[in-house]
Amino acid sequence: MDNQVKQLRNWKAVSAILSVLAFALIIVLLVIGVKGIRESAFKPLPDPPASSFTTTESENGTEITEVSAVVTEETEKTAETEAAIVDPLSLWTENAPAKKALVSYIETVTDENSADYIPIENRIAVFDMDGTILCETDPYYFDHCLLVYRVLEDPDYKDKASTFEKDVANRLQAKFDGDKSVEVSMIEHGQAVAMAFAGMTIDEFEAYVEDFKNQPAPGYNNMTRGEAFYKPMIQVIDYLQENDFTVYIVSGTDRLIVRGLIKGSVDIPRNQLIGSDELLVATGQGDVDGMEYTFTDQDKLVTGGQFIIKTLDMNKVTAIMTEIGIQPVLSFGNSTGDSAMAEFTITNNKYKSLAFMLCCDDLERENGNTAKADKMRDLCDEFDWIPISMRDDWTTIYGEDVTRKI
């Protein structure tokens, strides 16, 4: 009989231990479950409450473990009151009209219950580069500065440059120095770039651009040329990508220069970078037409020295339909060279669409131009584009440690 009592007591003790452990396991699983379903946009919840385990001995010598959960005041708060949604456009002023318009748009077109819902495959956004996401004038376009360096300063090339290349580069330098009477057409510049980098492989060209972008930005302190991206606009790109938009850059800059400049700076795949084009040929091709030549295992693909097309104005629209094949729903630009792209985006679009235009009106943090900014605002009013003010809409441009040289 005593043995039976002892066995009964032991079973009761074991049962108590199992019950306590099961209760502890449930608490742990609940904590893990709550953590697993939290949205990534919320701040992390505090660590789950620590539990204390105490071991006592029963009358018959059996060890019994008791669980005592330590509940803090913080853990009693709900996830809703604890979490704070991170602002994806935190570098924009709170009441910036363009920010409000974009956020409202994204919330609408990504809502499957909305009449304006856009399927993921049709969420296409196109961005100009110079002056829209990148510093435009320091002292001039990045690709213009690159050409001047290549032809007039590069010790490995300047003595090899043609008369045409030197003429274009010298005129550009005169513009840099403030001579407003000098003109250089976009076609002249495109051809000079093609000639100055002829014979390079794609990797060599892009590496050259990467080296150049590591030079200090002439007009700024604590910034290189390749760091001169507008941080608030990079936030826009990230925000769109997080909402399943496919982002393209459609630039008047040479495509290979765009690739080298974007690499490591902006998270956009290279096959979504569209720019002006130059001829590419095989090293053994010579003057033979591509229809008459076959690439061999001895060949490399190199730049052919011939300019093909400048991707500005209507050519941006053509490039979009040739390479993307889908009408965009969002367009971001900064000049009349982006007007055709903007109008193409919002005209007869089956989906809700918007066009934004950046106004470079900040005279302290950037090389602003009030007259040009005012003209762009007038165009925005006329064509129903949404203006973005660098001065009023952004809390920073390049980062707080970057200052403009006065």
N, C-alpha and C positions, 0 to 999 in steps of 0.2 A: 504493500500500500504506500509506504514511504517513497519507494522508487517511482511509483505512478505520480505521486504529488510532485516529486522533483522533476520528472519528465514534463509534467504539465506546466510547471513554473518555467522550465527551460524553453518550452515551445512558446509560452507567452512572451518571454524575453526576446526570443528570436523574432517573433511576430512584431514586437514593438520596434525592434531595430529596423526590420524591413519596412515597416510603415514610415518610420522617420526618414530613412534613406529615400524612399519613394517620394515623400513630400519634398525633400531637398532637390531630387531630380526634376520634379515638376517645376519648381521655382527656377532652376537653371534653364530648363527648356523654354519656359515662358520668357525669360530675359533674352535668350538667344533669338527667339521668334520675334519679339518686339524690335530687337536691333536689326534683324534681317529685312523687315518690311519698311523700315524708315527710308524715306526718299533721300537721295544723295544731296539734294539741295538744302537739307537741314543740317544744322550743327550737330556734332556727335552728342549723344546722351552721355551722362556721367556713367562711370563704371558701375556694374550691378552691385548691390549691397553685399558686403562681406558677410559670411556666415560663421558663427562660432560653434564648434563641436565640443561638447563636454562628455566625459566618460565617467560613469559611476558604477559601483558594484552592488549587485542585488544581495538579498539576504543569503541566497544560495551560492554566491560567488560568481554569478554570471555577469559579464560586462555589458552594460547598456549604454548606447550612445544616444545623446539627446541633441537635437539641432535647435539652435536659437538664432534666428535671422536678425541681423542688425539692420534695421530700417531707418534710413536717414530722412530728413525733411525734404531733401532734393528729389529723392526717388519717388516721392508721393505726387510730385507734379506730373502732369500729363505731357506727352511728347509734343503736343500742340503748343503748350505754353513755354516749353523748354527750347524748342527749335526756332531758329531765325532763318528765313529764306535769304540766301545770298543773292545780291543784285548782280545779274550778269553784265550790266552796263554801269558798273560802279564809278567809272571815270567820267561819267556824264552828269551834268547838274540835274538835280531832282526834277525840276520843272521844264527841262528842255523839250520844246514841242516835237522835235524830230524823234527823240527817245520815246516819248509817249505814243507817237504815231506808230513807230516800229513795234513796240511791245504790244500794243493793242492789235496790230495786224497779225503778229505771230500767234498770239493767243487765239485769234479768230480762225485763222487758216489751218491751224493744227488741231482744232477741235472737231472730232468726227461728227458731232451733232450739229455743227454749224452749217448753214447754207453756203458759206464761203470756204468750206473745207477744201484743201488742196492735197491730192494724193502725193505721196513722197516722191514718186518719179517725176513729178512736175514742179517740185520745189527747186527752181533754178534761180540763182542770184548771180548777177554779173557786176564786177567791179573794175573801174579804171584803176590804174596804179599811181602814176605821178600826179601828186596834188590831191589824190583821193585817199590813199592809204600810206603814201610815202612823201617825204619832203620834196617839193617840186623845184624850188629855186635856191640852190646853195652852191654857187651863185646862179646855177641854171639847172636844167634837167640832168639827172644822173648819167644818162647815156651820152649827152653832149659833153659832160665833164670827162667821161671815160675816153671819148674820141680825142679830145684835146690832150689828155695825158699820153695816150698811145702815140700820137703823131708828133707832138712837140716836146715831150719830156722823157718818154721811155728810152733808156740808153740802148736797149737791145733792138729798137725799131726805128727811132726817129730819123736815122740816116738812110733808112730804106724806104721811107714814105714817098709816095708819088707827089708830083706838083699839085694835082687836084686835091689830094688829101690835105696837104699843107695849106692850100688856099682856104679850104673849108674850115680847117682847125684854127687858122689865124683869124678868120672872120668871127668865128665863135669866141675866141679869146677877146677880141675887140668888144663883142657884146658883153662878155663877162666884166670887162673894164668900164662899162657904162656908155659905150658908143651906140646910141639909139639909131644912127643912120645906117648901120650895117644890117643886112638881111642875109639869112641862110634858110633856104627852103628845106622842108622836111624830106623831100626827095634827095636833095644834095647830101643832107646829113646821112640818110639811109644808105646811099651809095658809097659814101666815104667810109662808113662803118664796115660795110661788106668788103671793101678793098683792104682796109687796114688790118682786118683779121682773117684774110684769105689764107687758106692752107692749114688752118687749125682744125684739129678734131673737135667734136662737140665737147668732150671732157676738158680739153685744153682751153677752149674758149670760156667755158663756165668757170674753170679754175682761175683764169685771168681776172674775170669779173669778181670772183670771191676775194682775190688778193686786193683788188682796187677798193672794194667796199670796206676793207679794214683800215683804210686811211682815215685820219681824223676828219670830221665834218668841218669844213673851213669856217662856217659862220656860227659854230656852237662850241660850248665848253662841255667836256665829259661825254662826247658822243662821236661815234664813227659814222661814215656814210651809210654803212649797212645797218646801223641801229636807228636810222632816221624814219622809222615807221610810226605813224600816228597811233598811239596806244589805244585811244578810244575806238578807233576804227578796227583795230585788231580784235577788240572785244566784240564788235558787231559780227565779224567773221566767225569767231568762236561761238557766239550766241546762235547764229544761223545754223552752223554745223550741228550744234547740240539739239537743234529742232529739225534735224534731218533734211536740211537744205544742202544742195550741192553747189559749191561756190567756185566760180570761174573768175580769173583775171583776164580782162580783154584790154590790152595796152597797145599804144603806139610805139612803145619801145621794142627793139629787136627781141624776138622770142628767146634767143639764147642768152641774152643779157637779163631778161626777166627771170629765167631759170636760175642763173647764178646769183642774182640779187635776192630772190625769194628763199633760196635754199638755206635752211637753218634759221630763218627769221620768221616765216609765216607758214602755218601748217596747211598748205594746199598742195595736193599731188601735182607733179610736173605735167601730167597729161590734162590738167585743168588750167594750164597757163597758156594763153593765146597772145601772140604779139606780132609785130611786123616780121616779115620773112625775107631771107636771102637764100640763094641757091646752095644746095648741098650736092657734092659730087664724090665719086670714088677717086682714090689717089691715082689709079691707072687709067682713068677715063679720058683725060685730056680734053679736046674739043669735041669729042664724039657725043652726039645726042643720047640722052638717056634711053630713048626707044631703040637705040642700036648697040647698047652696051649692057653687059651682064656683070654684076658684082662677082669678084673672085675671092678665093681664100687668101690672096696676097694684098687685097685692098683694105683701105680704111676709109671711113666716111669723113669728109672734110668740108669746110666752107669754101664755096667756089668763087667768091669775090664779086658776085652779081646780086644787086638788090632786086627784090621782086615786088613787094607791096608794103605800103604804110597803113597800118591798121588804125585809121582815124575816121571820124565822121561816118559816112555810109558804109565804109569798109568794115567798120565794127559790126554792123548788122549782118553783112555778108558773112563775116567770119563766124559769128554766132550760129547762123543757120547751117553753115558748112561743117563746122566742127562739133556743135552741140546738137543741132537739129530740133531743138525745142525752144519755143518762145519763153524767155525768162519772165518771172513774176516780180522780181526786184532788180532795180538798177541803181548803181551808185557811181557818180561822176563828179567832176568839178569844173568843167569847161564846155564851151560850145562844141569842142571835138567829141564830146560825149552825148550831145543832144540827140543825134539819130538813135543811139542805143537806148536812151531814156524814152524817147517817143515810141520806138518799136516795142518796148516793154509794156507800156500802158495803153497802147492803141489796139482796139479790137481783141483784147485778151479774154479768153473764156474764163479765166480765173481772176480773182481780185488781185490787183497789181499796184505797185507804187514805184516812183522814181525819186531818188534823193540826190541833191546837189550840194557839195561842200563849198562854203564861202570862206575864203582865206582872209578873214577880217581881223586877225590878231596881230597887232603891231609890236607887241612886247615879247611874246614867246615864240613867234614865227615871223617870217618875212611877209607880213600881210600887205594887202593892197586894197585900200578902202574903195577906190573907184571900181575895181574889178568885182569886188564882193557885192557892191550895190547893184552893179549891172546884172550879176547872177541872180540876186534876189528878185529883180524886175522880171527876169526870164522865168523864174519859178512861179511868180504870180501869173504870168501870161500862159504858161504851159501846164500849170497844175502840178509842178514838181514840189518836193518838200525841201526847203533850205536847211542846211546844217551850219550853225555859226561856231567856228573854232573858238572865238572869243567868249561867247556867252554859254555855249552848250557843253564845254569840256572843262573839267577841273584840272587836267594836265594835258600836255600834248606828247612830250617825249619822256616824261618822268621828272620828278621834282629836282633831281640832281643835275638836270641838263638846263643850261642857261644860254641865251642867245648873246653873241658878241655884239656889242653896240659900237 
